[in-house]
Amino acid sequence: MPIVERAANVLGLLEAKGFGSKPIVFVAHSLGGLLVKQLLRSGTELGNEYWSRIIQYVRGCAFLATPHTGSGIATWVNRIGKLVKASQTVT
């Protein structure tokens, strides 16, 4: 599943669980950090009023081993192209 869709799913789950009235701090590892970054972006840009409210309550993010500028393995997989089928997330 593309990361944009994953972020929308997480925002929907947070909405269903009643988030958006207390401060939120995300602690994320590796791909989870990329998901949090996309979640923040989607919550801000997609125009969903409830998701925007959730984002307004985010007070911090801690990223642990998050590949902010990409991953060497993902770069390698993209270079060898059709020999290895890359997932949507790696692409």
Short mmCIF file of the C-alpha atoms (twelve columns), coordinates in Angstrom:
data_MODEL
# 
_entry.id   MODEL 
# 
loop_
_atom_site.group_PDB 
_atom_site.id 
_atom_site.type_symbol 
_atom_site.label_atom_id 
_atom_site.label_alt_id 
_atom_site.label_comp_id 
_atom_site.label_asym_id 
_atom_site.label_seq_id 
_atom_site.Cartn_x 
_atom_site.Cartn_y 
_atom_site.Cartn_z 
_atom_site.pdbx_PDB_model_num 
ATOM 1  C CA . MET A 1  0.000   0.000  0.000   1 
ATOM 2  C CA . PRO A 2  1.440   3.415  -0.887  1 
ATOM 3  C CA . ILE A 3  2.518   5.519  2.073   1 
ATOM 4  C CA . VAL A 4  -0.088  8.215  1.307   1 
ATOM 5  C CA . GLU A 5  -2.862  5.641  1.715   1 
ATOM 6  C CA . ARG A 6  -1.259  4.241  4.861   1 
ATOM 7  C CA . ALA A 7  -1.178  7.732  6.360   1 
ATOM 8  C CA . ALA A 8  -4.852  8.291  5.526   1 
ATOM 9  C CA . ASN A 9  -5.679  4.961  7.198   1 
ATOM 10 C CA . VAL A 10 -3.782  5.940  10.350  1 
ATOM 11 C CA . LEU A 11 -5.493  9.335  10.441  1 
ATOM 12 C CA . GLY A 12 -8.840  7.592  10.105  1 
ATOM 13 C CA . LEU A 13 -7.924  5.268  12.973  1 
ATOM 14 C CA . LEU A 14 -6.841  8.190  15.150  1 
ATOM 15 C CA . GLU A 15 -10.137 9.899  14.349  1 
ATOM 16 C CA . ALA A 16 -12.105 6.748  15.246  1 
ATOM 17 C CA . LYS A 17 -10.224 6.487  18.566  1 
ATOM 18 C CA . GLY A 18 -11.096 10.087 19.472  1 
ATOM 19 C CA . PHE A 19 -7.698  11.744 19.098  1 
ATOM 20 C CA . GLY A 20 -7.684  15.503 18.608  1 
ATOM 21 C CA . SER A 21 -8.363  16.864 22.061  1 
ATOM 22 C CA . LYS A 22 -5.081  16.180 23.909  1 
ATOM 23 C CA . PRO A 23 -1.422  16.728 23.029  1 
ATOM 24 C CA . ILE A 24 0.187   14.038 20.841  1 
ATOM 25 C CA . VAL A 25 3.857   13.073 20.567  1 
ATOM 26 C CA . PHE A 26 4.921   10.555 17.932  1 
ATOM 27 C CA . VAL A 27 7.905   8.261  18.483  1 
ATOM 28 C CA . ALA A 28 8.677   6.414  15.266  1 
ATOM 29 C CA . HIS A 29 11.338  4.043  14.010  1 
ATOM 30 C CA . SER A 30 12.525  3.617  10.423  1 
ATOM 31 C CA . LEU A 31 9.600   3.451  7.962   1 
ATOM 32 C CA . GLY A 32 7.289   4.510  10.792  1 
ATOM 33 C CA . GLY A 33 9.048   7.880  10.745  1 
ATOM 34 C CA . LEU A 34 8.297   8.304  7.066   1 
ATOM 35 C CA . LEU A 35 4.697   7.369  7.810   1 
ATOM 36 C CA . VAL A 36 4.498   10.030 10.548  1 
ATOM 37 C CA . LYS A 37 5.903   12.649 8.175   1 
ATOM 38 C CA . GLN A 38 3.296   11.719 5.560   1 
ATOM 39 C CA . LEU A 39 0.571   11.667 8.210   1 
ATOM 40 C CA . LEU A 40 1.451   15.246 9.191   1 
ATOM 41 C CA . ARG A 41 1.461   16.319 5.565   1 
ATOM 42 C CA . SER A 42 -1.816  14.581 4.707   1 
ATOM 43 C CA . GLY A 43 -3.512  15.915 7.822   1 
ATOM 44 C CA . THR A 44 -2.516  19.408 6.813   1 
ATOM 45 C CA . GLU A 45 -3.124  19.283 3.059   1 
ATOM 46 C CA . LEU A 46 -6.097  16.975 2.428   1 
ATOM 47 C CA . GLY A 47 -8.712  19.353 3.798   1 
ATOM 48 C CA . ASN A 48 -10.301 16.965 6.298   1 
ATOM 49 C CA . GLU A 49 -11.372 19.160 9.212   1 
ATOM 50 C CA . TYR A 50 -11.024 16.446 11.853  1 
ATOM 51 C CA . TRP A 51 -7.581  15.360 10.617  1 
ATOM 52 C CA . SER A 52 -6.443  18.990 10.694  1 
ATOM 53 C CA . ARG A 53 -7.549  19.180 14.325  1 
ATOM 54 C CA . ILE A 54 -5.517  16.051 15.144  1 
ATOM 55 C CA . ILE A 55 -2.421  17.629 13.547  1 
ATOM 56 C CA . GLN A 56 -2.925  20.822 15.576  1 
ATOM 57 C CA . TYR A 57 -2.472  18.764 18.743  1 
ATOM 58 C CA . VAL A 58 0.887   17.284 17.686  1 
ATOM 59 C CA . ARG A 59 3.509   18.641 20.073  1 
ATOM 60 C CA . GLY A 60 6.517   16.664 18.936  1 
ATOM 61 C CA . CYS A 61 8.035   13.844 16.919  1 
ATOM 62 C CA . ALA A 62 11.025  11.649 17.714  1 
ATOM 63 C CA . PHE A 63 12.528  9.870  14.732  1 
ATOM 64 C CA . LEU A 64 14.741  6.836  15.368  1 
ATOM 65 C CA . ALA A 65 16.748  5.563  12.373  1 
ATOM 66 C CA . THR A 66 14.312  7.115  9.906   1 
ATOM 67 C CA . PRO A 67 15.732  7.297  6.364   1 
ATOM 68 C CA . HIS A 68 14.782  10.951 5.782   1 
ATOM 69 C CA . THR A 69 16.874  11.158 2.607   1 
ATOM 70 C CA . GLY A 70 16.206  7.637  1.364   1 
ATOM 71 C CA . SER A 71 17.732  4.266  1.969   1 
ATOM 72 C CA . GLY A 72 20.772  2.773  0.313   1 
ATOM 73 C CA . ILE A 73 18.913  -0.509 -0.163  1 
ATOM 74 C CA . ALA A 74 15.957  1.240  -1.804  1 
ATOM 75 C CA . THR A 75 18.333  3.077  -4.134  1 
ATOM 76 C CA . TRP A 76 20.016  -0.201 -5.043  1 
ATOM 77 C CA . VAL A 77 16.671  -1.924 -5.709  1 
ATOM 78 C CA . ASN A 78 15.583  0.932  -7.974  1 
ATOM 79 C CA . ARG A 79 18.837  0.705  -9.918  1 
ATOM 80 C CA . ILE A 80 18.529  -2.974 -10.747 1 
ATOM 81 C CA . GLY A 81 15.022  -2.311 -11.988 1 
ATOM 82 C CA . LYS A 82 13.069  -5.206 -13.398 1 
ATOM 83 C CA . LEU A 83 15.264  -7.953 -11.936 1 
ATOM 84 C CA . VAL A 84 13.772  -7.275 -8.513  1 
ATOM 85 C CA . LYS A 85 10.186  -6.112 -8.170  1 
ATOM 86 C CA . ALA A 86 10.216  -3.214 -5.726  1 
ATOM 87 C CA . SER A 87 7.251   -2.538 -3.485  1 
ATOM 88 C CA . GLN A 88 5.287   0.693  -3.863  1 
ATOM 89 C CA . THR A 89 6.919   2.004  -0.671  1 
ATOM 90 C CA . VAL A 90 10.466  1.375  -1.956  1 
ATOM 91 C CA . THR A 91 9.624   3.007  -5.277  1 
# 
